Amino acid sequence: MLSLCAALCLPLSSMAQAMPAEDAAFVAATVPVSVPSPPLSLNEHPEIRADVFRLLGYARGSYTQDDTLVALQVLDSMQSLDDITRTMLPDGRSVLASVDAGTHGAWRAAMLFDPQRKLLALGLVNGHCAPACLPSTHAVLTVFLPPGAEDEMAAPLLVWARQRPPMLAQAAPEQRQSIAVVEYITTRPGQPGWEPNDVPSGFPASLLHLLLPNAELNSNSSGDEPMPDASITLRSYADFHWVLNTYAKLAKGAQVQGHDDKVVFTGNDASGRYTVTLREPDKENGVLITVASWQTK
């Protein structure tokens, strides 16, 4: 899971010293981003998706949805084609932002980049949905930072969060969204997406090295099906060819069949025969990895 940075949750009222001029300058430096043809939202952009998973890894949490991958919650909050903005800051950094159109921007996310386009921090306006969400008048800004980063570095994301999307800005004063709390989260991108105790007891230990740690466990079975004897399905949001090349090394010596969006590795080890099936039904939902074992009787 993600760790709360020194359990730091700051009421936005404690930041009242932020000057209106700062907001005005931010708004003045913000411009709409033209959507390419064919249309591609931020959450569909391969580089954006890779950046988000690189920072957040496969941690789970409850921000815009209850107990799901945090990276997916952030990406879902950047799915609008009509509301994508970029803000150029005086020091060369930039903020790229979008919204969840289904919530009229109540859930929205922004990425803070350095001048060389390295992702420095992520901001997510959310409702701490666990499972019920907080009212929009008490929204939370969650700032995700890499290990070792200082909270102050992400200050532009606080200014960004105060700028309500048009639909929210038109609400009556007593119904307008306000950021009630700002919290800083230090991410643990290298933490595995599953635990050893998630693996069924009947799964061969000799095949454990075929289970990518940077993936989420989708399903598993052991002993309940006549064929195979045991299987585990993982989901990775890495590039399909990266996953394919990784398994070419992990399953060295196995036979390979398939092409495009489905590849099957077939091999043998001390436990019997095994297969690794890689499938990518579509780019948005990642690569499905099924490791199956037919054990020698």
C-alpha positions in Angstrom: 0.0 0.0 0.0 1.0 3.6 -0.2 2.4 5.2 3.0 1.1 8.6 4.3 4.0 11.0 4.3 4.5 11.6 8.1 0.6 11.2 8.4 0.4 14.7 7.0 -3.0 16.0 6.3 -3.3 19.8 6.1 -6.6 21.7 6.1 -6.6 24.0 3.2 -7.7 26.8 5.5 -4.2 26.7 7.0 -3.0 27.8 3.6 -5.1 30.9 3.4 -1.9 32.9 2.9 -1.8 31.8 -0.8 -2.3 35.0 -2.6 -5.1 35.5 -5.3 -2.3 36.8 -7.5 -0.7 33.4 -7.5 -4.0 31.9 -8.8 -4.4 34.6 -11.4 -0.9 33.9 -12.7 -1.5 30.2 -12.9 -4.8 30.7 -14.8 -3.1 33.2 -17.2 -0.4 30.5 -18.0 -3.0 27.8 -18.6 -3.9 26.9 -22.1 -6.1 24.2 -23.7 -4.3 21.3 -25.3 -5.4 20.4 -28.8 -6.6 16.8 -29.0 -4.8 14.9 -31.8 -6.5 13.0 -34.6 -7.6 10.3 -33.9 -8.8 11.6 -30.5 -6.7 10.5 -27.6 -7.4 11.5 -24.0 -4.6 11.7 -21.5 -5.6 8.4 -19.9 -5.2 6.6 -23.2 -1.8 8.1 -24.0 0.9 5.4 -23.7 3.6 7.8 -22.3 1.1 9.2 -19.7 0.0 5.7 -18.7 3.6 4.6 -18.3 4.5 7.7 -16.2 1.6 7.1 -13.9 2.4 3.5 -13.3 6.1 4.3 -12.9 5.3 6.6 -10.0 2.4 4.7 -8.4 3.2 1.1 -9.2 0.4 -1.4 -8.4 -0.7 0.0 -5.0 -4.4 -0.1 -4.2 -6.4 2.6 -2.4 -9.8 4.3 -2.1 -9.8 7.7 -3.6 -12.4 7.9 -6.5 -13.2 4.2 -6.1 -13.1 1.8 -3.3 -10.0 -0.5 -3.1 -8.8 -0.4 -6.7 -5.4 0.3 -8.3 -4.5 3.9 -7.5 -3.0 4.3 -10.9 -6.3 3.5 -12.6 -8.2 5.9 -10.4 -5.8 8.7 -11.4 -6.1 7.7 -15.1 -9.9 7.6 -14.9 -9.7 11.2 -13.6 -8.0 12.3 -16.8 -10.3 10.8 -19.4 -11.9 13.9 -20.8 -11.3 14.8 -24.5 -12.7 18.2 -24.1 -10.9 19.4 -21.0 -7.1 19.0 -21.2 -4.9 21.9 -20.1 -1.2 22.7 -19.9 0.3 25.3 -17.6 3.8 26.6 -18.2 5.5 27.8 -15.0 8.2 30.5 -14.9 10.9 28.0 -13.8 10.3 25.7 -16.8 8.1 23.2 -15.1 4.7 22.4 -16.4 1.3 21.1 -15.2 -0.7 18.8 -17.5 -4.2 18.2 -16.3 -7.6 16.8 -17.2 -10.9 15.7 -15.6 -13.3 12.9 -15.3 -16.1 14.2 -17.5 -18.6 11.9 -15.8 -18.3 13.9 -12.6 -18.0 17.3 -14.4 -14.5 17.6 -13.1 -15.2 16.9 -9.4 -12.6 14.1 -9.8 -9.6 15.4 -11.7 -5.9 14.9 -11.9 -2.8 16.8 -12.8 0.8 15.9 -13.5 3.8 18.1 -12.6 6.7 17.8 -14.9 10.2 19.2 -14.8 11.6 21.1 -17.8 12.9 17.8 -19.3 9.4 16.2 -19.0 10.2 14.0 -16.0 7.2 13.4 -13.8 7.8 15.0 -10.4 4.4 14.6 -8.7 0.7 13.8 -9.3 -2.3 15.6 -7.9 -5.7 13.9 -7.6 -8.9 15.7 -6.4 -11.0 13.0 -5.0 -13.6 12.0 -2.4 -11.8 9.3 -0.3 -14.4 6.8 -1.5 -14.2 4.0 1.0 -16.8 3.0 0.0 -18.9 6.1 0.2 -17.4 9.4 -1.1 -17.2 12.6 0.9 -19.5 15.4 -0.2 -18.1 17.6 -3.0 -17.9 20.5 -0.6 -15.3 18.6 1.3 -13.1 17.2 -1.4 -9.5 16.0 -0.8 -6.4 16.9 -2.8 -4.0 13.9 -2.7 -0.5 14.7 -3.8 1.6 11.7 -4.8 5.3 12.2 -4.4 8.3 9.8 -5.2 10.5 8.7 -2.3 12.7 11.5 -1.1 10.8 14.4 -2.6 9.8 17.4 -0.5 6.2 18.4 -0.1 6.9 22.0 -1.1 8.1 20.9 -4.5 4.4 20.1 -5.5 3.1 23.6 -4.6 1.8 24.2 -8.2 -0.6 21.3 -7.8 -2.3 23.1 -4.8 -2.9 26.2 -7.0 -4.2 23.9 -9.8 -6.6 22.2 -7.5 -8.2 25.5 -6.5 -9.2 26.2 -10.0 -12.7 24.7 -10.4 -13.8 23.3 -13.8 -16.5 25.4 -15.5 -19.4 23.2 -14.5 -18.4 23.2 -10.8 -17.7 26.9 -10.8 -21.3 27.6 -11.9 -22.8 25.9 -8.8 -24.4 27.9 -6.0 -21.8 29.1 -3.4 -23.0 26.7 -0.8 -22.7 23.8 -3.2 -19.4 24.6 -4.8 -16.6 22.2 -4.4 -13.9 23.1 -1.9 -10.7 21.4 -1.1 -11.1 20.7 2.6 -7.9 18.7 3.0 -4.5 18.3 1.3 -2.6 15.1 2.0 0.9 14.1 0.8 1.5 10.5 0.0 5.0 9.0 -0.6 4.7 6.3 -3.2 6.3 2.8 -3.2 6.5 2.1 -6.9 8.6 -1.0 -6.5 6.2 -2.8 -4.2 4.7 -6.0 -5.8 1.1 -5.9 -6.8 0.4 -9.2 -5.0 1.5 -11.0 -1.9 3.0 -14.5 -1.6 -0.1 -15.6 0.4 -2.2 -14.7 -2.6 -0.8 -17.7 -4.5 -2.8 -20.9 -4.0 -1.0 -23.6 -2.1 -1.2 -26.0 -5.1 0.7 -23.7 -7.4 4.1 -25.2 -8.2 7.0 -23.4 -6.4 9.1 -24.0 -9.5 6.9 -21.6 -11.5 6.8 -18.8 -9.0 9.5 -16.9 -11.0 7.0 -16.7 -13.9 4.7 -14.4 -11.9 5.6 -10.8 -12.6 5.7 -8.8 -9.3 4.7 -5.6 -11.2 1.2 -6.8 -11.9 -2.1 -7.4 -10.1 -3.5 -10.8 -9.4 -6.7 -11.2 -11.4 -7.7 -14.8 -10.6 -6.2 -18.1 -9.5 -7.3 -21.7 -9.2 -5.8 -24.9 -7.8 -7.0 -28.4 -7.8 -10.6 -27.5 -8.7 -10.3 -28.0 -12.4 -9.3 -31.2 -14.3 -7.2 -29.2 -16.6 -4.9 -27.4 -15.8 -4.0 -28.5 -12.3 -3.2 -24.9 -11.3 -3.3 -21.5 -12.9 -2.9 -17.9 -12.1 -3.9 -14.9 -14.2 -2.1 -11.6 -13.7 -2.8 -8.2 -15.3 0.1 -5.9 -16.2 -0.3 -2.4 -17.5 3.2 -2.4 -19.0 3.8 -2.4 -22.8 2.9 -5.7 -24.4 6.3 -6.0 -26.1 8.0 -5.3 -22.8 6.0 -8.1 -21.1 6.7 -10.4 -24.1 10.5 -9.8 -23.9 10.4 -10.3 -20.2 8.8 -13.7 -20.5 11.2 -14.6 -23.3 13.9 -14.4 -20.6 11.8 -15.9 -17.7 10.6 -18.9 -19.8 13.9 -19.5 -21.5 13.9 -22.7 -23.5 10.1 -22.7 -23.9 8.4 -23.0 -27.3 6.7 -19.8 -28.5 3.6 -19.6 -30.6 1.3 -16.7 -31.6 1.6 -13.1 -32.8 0.1 -9.7 -32.4 -2.1 -9.6 -29.3 -1.7 -13.3 -28.1 1.5 -15.3 -27.5 1.8 -18.7 -25.8 5.0 -20.1 -24.2 5.0 -23.8 -23.6 7.7 -25.5 -21.5 8.5 -28.2 -19.0 10.1 -28.1 -15.6 10.4 -30.4 -12.5 6.7 -30.1 -11.8 5.5 -31.0 -15.3 4.3 -29.0 -18.3 3.4 -25.3 -18.1 2.2 -22.6 -20.4 2.3 -18.8 -20.2 -0.3 -17.1 -22.2 -0.1 -13.4 -22.9 -3.2 -11.6 -24.2 -3.8 -7.9 -24.8 -7.6 -7.5 -25.6 -7.1 -3.7 -25.8 -4.5 -1.1 -24.7 -6.6 0.4 -21.9 -7.1 -2.9 -19.9 -3.5 -4.1 -20.0 -1.9 -7.4 -20.7 -3.5 -10.6 -19.2 -0.8 -13.2 -18.2 -2.1 -16.7 -17.5 0.5 -19.1 -16.0 -0.9 -22.7 -16.0 0.6 -26.0 -14.8 -0.1 -29.6 -15.7 1.7 -31.5 -13.0 3.4 -34.9 -13.5 1.4 -37.5 -11.7 
